[in-house]
Structure formats: structure tokens, C-alpha cells
Amino acid sequence: MILQPLVPVDGALPGPVLTEIAALYATNHAFFELSGDFPDPGRITVEQVAAALADELAHDGAEVLLARSAGRLVGLAATLSRHPDPASGDPDPWIGLLLIDATAHREGYGAALAALVEDDFRTAGRTGVRLAVLDNNPKGLAFWRARGYTPLRHAEDRERRRPCTVLRKTL
């Protein structure tokens, strides 16, 4: 698996790549039903995905990494170099989203992508990484706990005030 950063060209995301990403999002309608990020998780559009990615990339220190295996887009990770609220005092980078093509779930891509993101942070000298899992997503919580992430606290997410569990892994 290789990671490629998603880089806007002249302020816009490349059309063919955006179409691939929208297809990836569309396979995950069950997750988006839990998250409520899209009005109709069964019909996620390219325009909605473009807006969601633009929101992700608008944060200082944000990066969207595309995961490819044999040329196929199998997943993506959205990361932040630090918590978006400077007053938080949180020194760790964050994984904001890790999304794997739902047709390839349970094939090891999620674990591999998480490990690559952790390796990138470790190489950059970071000593830990954090993320938040929505409380209505027990499969997501089990996935991250199986990878060594430990719960720190319960909170609400910043964007939509949904209950979640904040987890951390020492790198």
C-alpha cells in the first residue's frame, strides 16, 4: 500500500481523483448513517465529498492521504498536525478520519493504513496520536482499541456536538 497526499490544484481538487474518493465514500453508507455527515448516506454526491474534503483541508496542519493498493484507491486518512483548538494544550497530532472501501473491509487495509499514518507521525518525531470515535460506533471503537489506542475521556466532537470517546496511542 502506498500513501499519496491529496493536493488541490489551483485551489480545486482534481476531478478524476475526486470521483474516486466519492465512490469510496459511497461504499461506506453504513458509517455515514451513524455519523450523520451527509443528508442521504445512500446517495453521497461528488459535490458533497468535495465540500467535506475542503472542510478537512481548511484546518491549519491538515492533510488527506490517499491509500492505494495495486493502483486502486482502497482508503483515505484525514490527519491534523495538532488539535484545532490551540487552547486545548493537546500536543499530539490527530487522525480525523480513516475510511476504507467497504467492499474491502476485513482485508487488512484499515490496520495497514493506520500503521502507515502512525509511522509518518513517529518519523516526524511525534510521541503520540489521538482520535475520537463516535459513541454510536462500537465497531470503530473495537478497531482502534485492537491497535493499542486507549480511551482518555468522553467528549463531544467539535463540529456537530456528537458524543464520542477520545483515544490516544503512544508512538
C-alpha positions in Angstrom: 0.0 0.0 0.0 1.2 3.5 -0.8 0.1 6.8 0.6 -0.3 9.9 -1.6 -1.3 13.3 -0.2 -4.3 14.9 -1.8 -3.1 18.2 -3.1 -5.5 20.8 -4.6 -4.5 22.2 -8.0 -5.2 25.9 -8.3 -7.4 25.7 -5.2 -9.5 22.8 -6.5 -9.4 19.0 -6.1 -8.6 17.1 -9.3 -11.8 15.8 -10.8 -10.8 12.2 -11.5 -9.4 11.7 -8.0 -12.4 13.4 -6.5 -14.7 10.9 -8.4 -12.6 8.0 -7.0 -12.9 9.4 -3.5 -16.7 10.0 -3.8 -17.0 6.3 -4.9 -15.0 5.3 -1.8 -17.3 7.4 0.5 -20.4 6.0 -1.2 -19.4 2.4 -0.2 -19.5 3.5 3.4 -23.1 4.5 3.7 -23.5 2.5 7.0 -20.8 4.6 8.6 -22.3 7.8 7.3 -25.7 6.8 8.6 -24.0 6.7 12.1 -22.1 9.9 11.7 -24.9 12.0 10.0 -22.2 13.7 7.9 -24.4 13.5 4.7 -28.1 14.2 4.4 -28.7 10.9 2.4 -25.9 8.4 3.1 -27.3 6.2 0.4 -26.7 8.9 -2.2 -23.4 10.7 -1.5 -22.5 13.0 -4.3 -19.2 14.2 -5.7 -20.1 17.8 -4.7 -20.8 16.7 -1.1 -17.5 14.9 -0.9 -15.7 17.9 -2.4 -17.2 20.1 0.3 -16.3 17.7 3.1 -12.7 17.4 1.9 -12.4 21.2 1.5 -13.6 21.5 5.1 -11.0 18.9 6.2 -8.2 20.7 4.4 -9.2 24.1 5.6 -7.6 23.4 9.1 -4.0 24.5 9.5 -1.8 21.4 9.5 -4.5 19.2 7.9 -3.6 16.5 5.3 -5.7 14.0 3.4 -3.7 10.9 2.5 -5.0 8.5 -0.2 -4.2 4.9 0.2 -3.7 2.8 -2.9 -3.1 -0.9 -3.4 -2.2 -2.1 -6.9 -3.3 1.3 -8.2 -6.8 1.1 -6.6 -8.0 3.6 -4.1 -8.7 1.5 -1.0 -8.9 4.1 1.7 -8.0 7.6 3.0 -6.9 9.2 6.2 -7.5 12.8 7.2 -5.0 14.0 9.8 -4.2 17.1 11.7 -0.7 18.0 12.9 -2.3 19.3 16.2 -5.7 19.8 17.8 -7.6 22.6 16.0 -8.1 24.5 19.3 -4.8 25.9 20.4 -6.2 26.4 23.9 -6.6 22.6 24.3 -2.9 22.2 25.2 -3.0 18.9 23.3 0.5 18.2 21.9 -0.5 15.2 19.8 -1.5 15.0 16.1 -4.9 13.6 15.3 -6.5 11.2 12.9 -9.7 12.8 12.0 -11.0 10.1 9.6 -9.8 6.8 8.5 -12.0 5.4 5.7 -11.6 2.1 3.9 -13.6 1.0 0.8 -16.4 -1.0 2.4 -16.1 -3.7 -0.3 -12.6 -4.4 1.1 -13.4 -4.3 4.8 -11.7 -7.1 6.9 -8.8 -7.4 4.3 -6.2 -5.6 6.5 -6.3 -2.3 4.7 -7.5 -0.4 7.8 -4.8 -1.7 10.0 -2.2 -1.1 7.3 -3.3 2.4 6.7 -3.4 3.2 10.5 0.1 1.8 10.8 1.4 3.9 7.9 -0.1 7.1 9.4 1.4 6.3 12.8 4.8 5.6 11.2 4.6 9.0 9.5 3.9 10.7 12.8 6.7 8.7 14.5 9.2 9.7 11.8 8.2 13.3 12.3 9.2 13.0 16.0 5.7 12.8 17.4 5.3 10.7 20.6 1.5 10.0 20.4 -1.5 10.3 18.3 -5.2 10.9 19.2 -8.6 10.4 17.6 -12.2 10.4 18.5 -14.7 7.7 17.8 -18.4 8.4 17.9 -20.1 6.6 20.8 -22.6 5.1 18.4 -19.8 3.3 16.6 -18.8 0.3 18.7 -17.1 -1.4 15.7 -14.9 1.7 15.2 -14.0 1.7 18.9 -13.1 -2.0 18.8 -10.9 -1.4 15.7 -8.9 1.3 17.4 -8.6 -0.4 20.8 -7.3 -3.5 19.0 -4.5 -1.3 17.6 -3.4 -0.2 21.1 -5.4 3.0 21.4 -6.7 3.7 25.0 -9.6 5.8 25.9 -8.8 9.1 27.6 -12.2 10.7 28.1 -15.7 11.1 26.8 -16.4 14.4 24.9 -18.5 15.9 22.2 -17.0 16.4 18.7 -16.2 20.0 17.8 -18.2 20.2 14.6 -21.6 18.6 15.4 -21.5 18.1 19.2 -21.9 14.3 18.9 -20.9 12.2 21.9 -17.6 10.5 21.3 -14.7 8.8 23.0 -11.2 10.4 22.7 -8.4 7.8 22.4 -4.6 8.0 22.4 -1.8 5.8 21.4 1.8 6.3 22.4 4.1 6.1 19.4 
